[in-house]
Amino acid sequence: MEINYEPFHLAWKTELSHELSKACISAYKENFGKEPTGYDFWDFSTNGVAPVSMGIPTIDFGPGEYKLAHMRNENCDVSQIIDACGFYTRLINKI
């Protein structure tokens, strides 16, 4: 049987020049004491598609290895969760 895959949700990109991106970069620098070393585009869908579909700028960020997200072997150090919470707190104060 032939199976055709059609994505349910389109990917999105928030430009680095966007105010949300600038706020994230600033919060990251404050939290981690350095510039982000790079930016990845996730090849899977997240709940971010809901606000994106309503025209709300969205950036996904979380602890752990994103390629393991929602997998049986997903894991991360507690310290990464604490660091992510620090980032979220700083970001909230910027937006």
N, C-alpha and C positions, 0 to 999 in steps of 0.2 A: 504494500500500500504506500502511496506517495503522501508524504506529510509536508505541508508548507507552513513555515513559521512566519507570522506577521506580528511585529511588536505592537503591544497594546498602547504604549506610551512613547512619545518621541523624547529623545534626549534633549537637554537644554544646556546652555552655557551662560554664565554670568560673567561679563567682561571684567577684566582687572580694573578698568577705569570706573566701574560702577561704585556708588557710595557704599553698598553692602560689602563689596570686595575690599575696599579701602578699610572699612571698619574691621573686617575679619583679619586683614594683614596687621593692622595696628594692635588688635587684641592678641594675636599670635605673638608678635614681638614682645609685648608686655609680659605675657604669660611664660614664654619659653626663652626670653632673653636673646633672641636671634631672629633673623628673617626666615620666612618659609624657604625651604630648599627646592621646592618644586610644586607643581599642581598636577593632579591626576584627573582623568575623566573615567568615571566608573562605567563599566560595561554591563550594568544591571540596573533595574529600576528600584527606586526607593519611594517612600511616602512623600518625598519632595514633589512628585508629579501633581499632587493635589493643589498646593499653593501656586505652582508654576502654571497650572491650567487656569488659575484665576488671575494671572498676570502679576503675582507676587514674586519679587526677586528671591531666589533660593540658592543656597550653597549648602552642600552636605559636608559635615565634618564629624568625625567620631574617633574614639579610641580603637586600638587594635588594627589588624590587617584587614582592609576593606574587602579583599578577595575572599576572606573567610566569613564575611557577614551572612548570618542566617544559615550557616552550614552546620553539620553535625559536629565538626571539629573546631567551631568558632571558639576563640579564647583570647584573653589579653590580660596583662598584668594589672592589678588593682591600681598601681601607680599611674598607669595610662588613663584610667577612668577618672582619677583625681585630677590629673593634668587637664583632661578634657573639660571637667566641671569648672576649673579655673578659667579656661578659655571662654566657655559659655558665659560665665559671670562677667568677665571683662567685656565681651561682645555686647551683652545686654546693656551695660552702662554706656556703650558707645552709640547704640541705636535708640 
